[in-house]
């Protein structure tokens, strides 16, 4: 299975900050990567697919980049509703696998 | 907006079979462009894809669970189900059903709609 490793595992930041989360794949996955946001007690929600394409309704302060084995999720100016856990997921190779998550907390 | 709803028992005894159903609200599972999957989340293993089924009944399972998993579909009732046999405490998790993305665009294993999740505890 392809291992997905996220860093950091947790991050403290303030409203208005710019934050970046990194996701590394154990082997190349082209751009077949998605990002999900999960709030406590809720299911993960789709955020980004194909590395950089925002799902409908996702604010443009979210962006994604990368290819191959290294990917990033950036939030340009944190808003209160962005404090959540973020997961990356590869869908290039069977079986699909997820990163362990990055918990974004209010500083 | 698609809604998925999991249902089933929240407590299962060790060595018994976990059975869950996912019901789709406001749409159908007959699309040929999507697969219908199950994912679980536990503190120890994080998010783990379990398996999926398409509208013709073709299934795929995570090799790590394949010997114990069965996924089936009931299109007329807009439902698909998960059975996991011989459960242990390690199977305690929140179980989600999810729609998998458009096969035609290469998003077969991307999860675009999720149910709210159902917590299942394995304990005697």
Interface residues (C-beta under 8 A of the other chain):
Chain A: X1 X32 X34 X36 X42 X43 X44 X45 X46 X49 X50 X55 X87 X89 X91 X94 X95 X96 X97 X98 X99 X100 X101
Chain B: X46 X47 X48 X49 X60 X62 X63 X64 X96 X101 X106 X107 X108 X109 X110 X111 X112 X113 X114 X115 X116 X117
